[in-house]
Amino acid sequence: MYDSITSISIAPIVVAFLFVMGSFLTLATGHVFAQDLDPSAIVELTTSSGRTFRGKISPKSDFHTVHLTTSRGSIELSRPISWTAIRHLTINELPASFEKLATLITQVQRVEGHKEGPVDVIAIGPSATARENEVAVEQMEAGPTTAPVSSVSSWATFKSWDSDPSVDGLEVTFTAEDSQGLPTAARGHLEAELYAFRKASFSSVPHGLGAQFVKIGSWRIPLDQTFPRYDSRVARLPYQAISPATDGSVSPLGTLVIKLVVPGQGTFSASLEDVRLRPYSSIRDANVLRGNPRFYGDENPRYTPYITP
Protein backbone atom coordinates (compact mmCIF):
# COMPACT_ATOMS: atom_id res chain seq x y z
CA MET A 1 0.00 0.00 0.00
CA TYR A 2 2.80 2.43 0.86
CA ASP A 3 4.61 1.72 -2.41
CA SER A 4 1.45 2.35 -4.44
CA ILE A 5 0.76 5.69 -2.76
CA THR A 6 4.36 6.80 -3.25
CA SER A 7 4.34 5.96 -6.98
CA ILE A 8 1.07 7.78 -7.52
CA SER A 9 2.21 10.94 -5.74
CA ILE A 10 5.60 11.15 -7.45
CA ALA A 11 4.42 10.50 -11.02
CA PRO A 12 2.82 13.95 -11.65
CA ILE A 13 5.97 15.67 -10.37
CA VAL A 14 8.21 13.66 -12.72
CA VAL A 15 5.93 14.33 -15.70
CA ALA A 16 5.85 18.06 -14.96
CA PHE A 17 9.65 18.17 -14.61
CA LEU A 18 10.15 16.38 -17.95
CA PHE A 19 7.65 18.73 -19.63
CA VAL A 20 9.48 21.81 -18.36
CA MET A 21 12.88 20.45 -19.42
CA GLY A 22 11.53 19.48 -22.84
CA SER A 23 10.08 22.95 -23.36
CA PHE A 24 13.37 24.56 -22.33
CA LEU A 25 15.37 22.39 -24.73
CA THR A 26 12.91 23.07 -27.53
CA LEU A 27 13.17 26.83 -27.04
CA ALA A 28 16.98 26.69 -26.85
CA THR A 29 17.20 24.52 -29.98
CA GLY A 30 14.80 26.78 -31.81
CA HIS A 31 16.82 29.83 -30.81
CA VAL A 32 20.09 28.30 -32.09
CA PHE A 33 18.41 27.06 -35.26
CA ALA A 34 16.92 30.48 -35.96
CA GLN A 35 20.27 32.11 -35.30
CA ASP A 36 22.03 29.73 -37.70
CA LEU A 37 19.44 30.39 -40.41
CA ASP A 38 19.68 34.16 -40.30
CA PRO A 39 19.75 35.44 -43.91
CA SER A 40 23.13 37.06 -43.20
CA ALA A 41 24.65 33.78 -41.95
CA ILE A 42 28.14 32.99 -43.26
CA VAL A 43 28.28 29.74 -45.23
CA GLU A 44 31.51 27.86 -45.97
CA LEU A 45 31.46 25.17 -48.67
CA THR A 46 34.22 22.68 -49.48
CA THR A 47 33.98 21.11 -52.93
CA SER A 48 35.18 17.78 -54.31
CA SER A 49 38.27 19.53 -55.74
CA GLY A 50 39.35 20.51 -52.20
CA ARG A 51 38.67 24.23 -52.63
CA THR A 52 36.75 26.14 -49.95
CA PHE A 53 34.40 29.03 -50.64
CA ARG A 54 33.01 31.37 -47.99
CA GLY A 55 30.25 33.98 -48.16
CA LYS A 56 26.55 34.72 -47.82
CA ILE A 57 23.76 32.95 -49.66
CA SER A 58 22.43 34.85 -52.67
CA PRO A 59 18.69 34.79 -53.45
CA LYS A 60 19.67 33.58 -56.93
CA SER A 61 20.47 30.17 -55.37
CA ASP A 62 18.26 27.24 -56.23
CA PHE A 63 18.32 23.49 -55.67
CA HIS A 64 20.77 22.96 -58.52
CA THR A 65 23.33 25.70 -57.85
CA VAL A 66 24.34 27.53 -54.68
CA HIS A 67 25.38 31.16 -55.23
CA LEU A 68 27.75 32.57 -52.59
CA THR A 69 28.38 36.32 -52.50
CA THR A 70 31.53 37.91 -51.08
CA SER A 71 31.81 41.64 -50.51
CA ARG A 72 34.96 43.38 -51.65
CA GLY A 73 34.85 47.12 -51.19
CA SER A 74 31.95 48.57 -53.15
CA ILE A 75 31.24 45.44 -55.18
CA GLU A 76 30.12 41.87 -54.59
CA LEU A 77 31.47 38.71 -56.18
CA SER A 78 28.99 35.93 -56.87
CA ARG A 79 30.29 32.37 -57.21
CA PRO A 80 28.03 29.56 -58.51
CA ILE A 81 28.71 26.15 -56.91
CA SER A 82 26.93 22.98 -57.97
CA TRP A 83 25.18 21.03 -55.22
CA THR A 84 26.77 17.80 -56.49
CA ALA A 85 30.27 19.27 -55.96
CA ILE A 86 29.73 20.08 -52.26
CA ARG A 87 31.45 17.67 -49.87
CA HIS A 88 31.34 19.61 -46.58
CA LEU A 89 29.50 22.69 -45.37
CA THR A 90 29.24 24.87 -42.29
CA ILE A 91 26.85 27.67 -41.34
CA ASN A 92 28.31 30.28 -38.98
CA GLU A 93 31.29 27.93 -38.48
CA LEU A 94 29.05 25.09 -37.26
CA PRO A 95 28.67 21.82 -39.22
CA ALA A 96 25.38 21.80 -41.10
CA SER A 97 23.35 19.42 -43.23
CA PHE A 98 22.11 19.85 -46.78
CA GLU A 99 18.58 20.15 -45.39
CA LYS A 100 19.62 23.15 -43.28
CA LEU A 101 21.31 24.73 -46.29
CA ALA A 102 18.14 24.28 -48.33
CA THR A 103 16.12 25.85 -45.50
CA LEU A 104 18.53 28.79 -45.39
CA ILE A 105 18.18 29.33 -49.15
CA THR A 106 14.39 29.34 -48.80
CA GLN A 107 14.58 31.87 -45.97
CA VAL A 108 16.94 34.16 -47.90
CA GLN A 109 14.65 34.05 -50.91
CA ARG A 110 11.64 34.85 -48.73
CA VAL A 111 13.35 37.80 -47.03
CA GLU A 112 15.29 39.27 -49.95
CA GLY A 113 13.19 37.99 -52.84
CA HIS A 114 14.27 36.89 -56.30
CA LYS A 115 15.87 40.01 -57.67
CA GLU A 116 18.38 40.66 -60.38
CA GLY A 117 21.89 41.48 -59.22
CA PRO A 118 22.93 45.15 -59.18
CA VAL A 119 25.24 46.49 -61.82
CA ASP A 120 28.25 46.25 -59.51
CA VAL A 121 27.89 42.48 -58.95
CA ILE A 122 30.48 40.45 -60.86
CA ALA A 123 29.59 36.82 -61.55
CA ILE A 124 32.62 34.53 -61.18
CA GLY A 125 32.23 31.38 -63.24
CA PRO A 126 31.30 30.15 -66.73
CA SER A 127 29.81 32.97 -68.76
CA ALA A 128 26.31 32.51 -70.10
CA THR A 129 27.11 34.74 -73.08
CA ALA A 130 28.58 33.66 -76.37
CA ARG A 131 32.30 33.09 -76.65
CA GLU A 132 32.78 36.21 -78.80
CA ASN A 133 31.56 38.36 -75.90
CA GLU A 134 34.06 37.00 -73.38
CA VAL A 135 36.65 39.70 -74.15
CA ALA A 136 34.18 42.46 -73.33
CA VAL A 137 33.11 40.69 -70.13
CA GLU A 138 36.72 40.25 -69.03
CA GLN A 139 37.53 43.89 -69.73
CA MET A 140 34.55 44.95 -67.63
CA GLU A 141 35.68 42.73 -64.74
CA ALA A 142 39.23 44.08 -64.94
CA GLY A 143 38.14 47.68 -64.38
CA PRO A 144 39.39 49.88 -61.55
CA THR A 145 36.76 48.48 -59.16
CA THR A 146 38.51 45.08 -58.97
CA ALA A 147 41.31 44.26 -56.56
CA PRO A 148 44.84 44.27 -58.03
CA VAL A 149 46.58 40.99 -58.74
CA SER A 150 49.04 39.87 -56.07
CA SER A 151 49.87 36.28 -57.12
CA VAL A 152 48.86 33.46 -59.44
CA SER A 153 48.06 29.84 -58.60
CA SER A 154 47.88 27.05 -61.16
CA TRP A 155 48.06 23.36 -61.93
CA ALA A 156 48.55 21.46 -65.19
CA THR A 157 48.18 18.00 -66.71
CA PHE A 158 48.42 16.34 -70.14
CA LYS A 159 45.31 16.52 -72.28
CA SER A 160 43.85 15.29 -75.56
CA TRP A 161 41.38 17.77 -77.05
CA ASP A 162 40.62 16.21 -80.43
CA SER A 163 39.12 12.94 -81.69
CA ASP A 164 42.23 10.73 -81.53
CA PRO A 165 43.51 9.17 -78.28
CA SER A 166 47.03 10.63 -78.39
CA VAL A 167 48.02 13.47 -76.08
CA ASP A 168 47.95 16.91 -77.73
CA GLY A 169 49.58 19.01 -75.02
CA LEU A 170 49.19 20.46 -71.55
CA GLU A 171 46.07 22.05 -70.11
CA VAL A 172 46.84 24.73 -67.51
CA THR A 173 44.22 25.96 -65.02
CA PHE A 174 45.29 29.22 -63.40
CA THR A 175 43.75 31.79 -61.05
CA ALA A 176 44.78 35.41 -60.55
CA GLU A 177 44.56 36.17 -56.81
CA ASP A 178 44.58 39.37 -54.77
CA SER A 179 46.51 40.02 -51.56
CA GLN A 180 43.93 38.03 -49.55
CA GLY A 181 44.16 34.99 -51.81
CA LEU A 182 40.75 35.60 -53.38
CA PRO A 183 40.24 35.27 -57.16
CA THR A 184 40.32 38.55 -59.04
CA ALA A 185 40.04 39.60 -62.67
CA ALA A 186 43.04 40.38 -64.86
CA ARG A 187 43.93 41.47 -68.36
CA GLY A 188 47.11 40.71 -70.21
CA HIS A 189 48.70 37.49 -71.41
CA LEU A 190 50.11 34.20 -70.12
CA GLU A 191 53.65 33.02 -70.82
CA ALA A 192 54.73 29.42 -70.24
CA GLU A 193 57.94 27.42 -70.57
CA LEU A 194 58.27 23.64 -70.27
CA TYR A 195 61.49 21.92 -69.16
CA ALA A 196 62.26 18.19 -69.07
CA PHE A 197 65.12 15.69 -69.25
CA ARG A 198 66.12 14.51 -72.73
CA LYS A 199 68.43 11.63 -73.53
CA ALA A 200 71.79 12.39 -75.13
CA SER A 201 75.04 10.53 -75.70
CA PHE A 202 77.00 9.89 -72.54
CA SER A 203 80.13 11.40 -74.06
CA SER A 204 78.37 14.70 -74.79
CA VAL A 205 77.02 15.15 -71.25
CA PRO A 206 78.95 12.82 -68.95
CA HIS A 207 78.19 15.02 -65.94
CA GLY A 208 74.48 14.49 -66.65
CA LEU A 209 74.80 10.71 -67.07
CA GLY A 210 73.61 10.96 -70.67
CA ALA A 211 70.64 13.28 -70.07
CA GLN A 212 70.14 17.03 -70.50
CA PHE A 213 67.61 19.23 -68.72
CA VAL A 214 66.36 21.34 -71.63
CA LYS A 215 63.48 23.62 -72.59
CA ILE A 216 61.13 21.70 -74.89
CA GLY A 217 58.38 24.28 -75.36
CA SER A 218 57.38 27.91 -74.88
CA TRP A 219 54.02 29.67 -75.35
CA ARG A 220 52.51 33.15 -75.17
CA ILE A 221 48.71 33.25 -74.97
CA PRO A 222 46.50 36.37 -74.56
CA LEU A 223 43.99 35.95 -71.75
CA ASP A 224 41.09 36.54 -74.12
CA GLN A 225 42.11 33.30 -75.88
CA THR A 226 41.68 31.29 -72.66
CA PHE A 227 38.31 30.05 -71.46
CA PRO A 228 36.70 30.26 -67.99
CA ARG A 229 36.25 27.38 -65.56
CA TYR A 230 34.45 28.48 -62.40
CA ASP A 231 36.62 31.25 -60.89
CA SER A 232 39.71 30.23 -62.88
CA ARG A 233 40.78 30.30 -66.51
CA VAL A 234 42.15 27.50 -68.69
CA ALA A 235 44.87 27.70 -71.32
CA ARG A 236 45.87 24.95 -73.72
CA LEU A 237 49.56 24.50 -74.54
CA PRO A 238 49.95 22.28 -77.61
CA TYR A 239 53.21 20.34 -77.79
CA GLN A 240 55.72 21.79 -80.23
CA ALA A 241 58.67 20.34 -82.17
CA ILE A 242 59.80 18.20 -79.23
CA SER A 243 56.64 16.36 -78.22
CA PRO A 244 56.73 14.22 -75.05
CA ALA A 245 53.72 12.37 -76.43
CA THR A 246 55.68 10.91 -79.35
CA ASP A 247 59.34 11.38 -78.41
CA GLY A 248 60.46 8.70 -75.97
CA SER A 249 63.79 10.46 -75.43
CA VAL A 250 61.90 12.98 -73.26
CA SER A 251 61.21 12.17 -69.60
CA PRO A 252 57.56 11.54 -68.63
CA LEU A 253 57.69 14.33 -66.03
CA GLY A 254 58.63 17.97 -66.48
CA THR A 255 58.71 21.42 -64.90
CA LEU A 256 56.31 24.09 -66.14
CA VAL A 257 57.00 27.76 -65.39
CA ILE A 258 54.16 30.18 -66.06
CA LYS A 259 54.10 33.99 -65.95
CA LEU A 260 50.93 36.05 -65.79
CA VAL A 261 51.74 39.45 -67.31
CA VAL A 262 49.23 42.13 -66.24
CA PRO A 263 49.89 45.59 -67.75
CA GLY A 264 50.22 48.24 -65.08
CA GLN A 265 50.48 45.70 -62.25
CA GLY A 266 53.47 43.48 -63.02
CA THR A 267 54.45 39.91 -63.82
CA PHE A 268 53.39 37.07 -61.50
CA SER A 269 55.12 33.69 -61.73
CA ALA A 270 54.41 30.14 -60.61
CA SER A 271 56.45 26.96 -60.99
CA LEU A 272 54.79 23.56 -61.34
CA GLU A 273 57.03 20.60 -60.57
CA ASP A 274 56.62 16.97 -61.63
CA VAL A 275 54.00 17.74 -64.26
CA ARG A 276 53.09 14.50 -66.03
CA LEU A 277 53.60 14.95 -69.76
CA ARG A 278 52.01 11.71 -70.98
CA PRO A 279 49.93 8.89 -69.48
CA TYR A 280 51.51 6.16 -67.39
CA SER A 281 50.57 2.59 -68.24
CA SER A 282 52.17 -0.47 -66.65
CA ILE A 283 50.64 -2.78 -69.26
CA ARG A 284 52.10 -0.75 -72.13
CA ASP A 285 55.49 -0.69 -70.37
CA ALA A 286 55.38 -4.47 -70.03
CA ASN A 287 54.42 -4.79 -73.69
CA VAL A 288 57.42 -2.68 -74.75
CA LEU A 289 59.78 -4.83 -72.64
CA ARG A 290 58.54 -7.86 -74.59
CA GLY A 291 59.60 -6.24 -77.85
CA ASN A 292 56.14 -5.08 -78.92
CA PRO A 293 55.14 -1.54 -79.92
CA ARG A 294 53.79 0.70 -77.19
CA PHE A 295 50.99 2.06 -79.40
CA TYR A 296 49.12 0.54 -82.29
CA GLY A 297 47.83 1.90 -85.56
CA ASP A 298 47.75 5.67 -85.64
CA GLU A 299 48.00 6.14 -81.87
CA ASN A 300 51.67 7.02 -81.67
CA PRO A 301 53.87 5.22 -84.23
CA ARG A 302 57.07 7.20 -83.54
CA TYR A 303 57.21 6.56 -79.79
CA THR A 304 60.31 4.95 -78.26
CA PRO A 305 60.62 4.08 -74.55
CA TYR A 306 62.32 6.48 -72.17
CA ILE A 307 65.17 5.01 -70.12
CA THR A 308 65.91 6.66 -66.79
CA PRO A 309 69.60 7.74 -66.68
Secondary structure as GFF3:
##gff-version 3
##sequence-region A 1 309
A	DSSP	alpha_helix	2	36	.	.	.	ID=ss1
A	DSSP	beta_strand	42	47	.	.	.	ID=ss2
A	DSSP	beta_strand	52	57	.	.	.	ID=ss3
A	DSSP	beta_strand	65	72	.	.	.	ID=ss4
A	DSSP	beta_strand	75	82	.	.	.	ID=ss5
A	DSSP	three_ten_helix	83	85	.	.	.	ID=ss6
A	DSSP	beta_strand	86	91	.	.	.	ID=ss7
A	DSSP	beta_strand	94	95	.	.	.	ID=ss8
A	DSSP	alpha_helix	98	112	.	.	.	ID=ss9
A	DSSP	beta_strand	121	123	.	.	.	ID=ss10
A	DSSP	three_ten_helix	131	133	.	.	.	ID=ss11
A	DSSP	alpha_helix	134	141	.	.	.	ID=ss12
A	DSSP	beta_strand	151	159	.	.	.	ID=ss13
A	DSSP	beta_strand	169	177	.	.	.	ID=ss14
A	DSSP	beta_strand	189	199	.	.	.	ID=ss15
A	DSSP	three_ten_helix	206	208	.	.	.	ID=ss16
A	DSSP	beta_strand	211	222	.	.	.	ID=ss17
A	DSSP	three_ten_helix	223	225	.	.	.	ID=ss18
A	DSSP	beta_strand	227	229	.	.	.	ID=ss19
A	DSSP	beta_strand	232	238	.	.	.	ID=ss20
A	DSSP	beta_strand	250	262	.	.	.	ID=ss21
A	DSSP	beta_strand	266	276	.	.	.	ID=ss22
A	DSSP	alpha_helix	282	289	.	.	.	ID=ss23
###
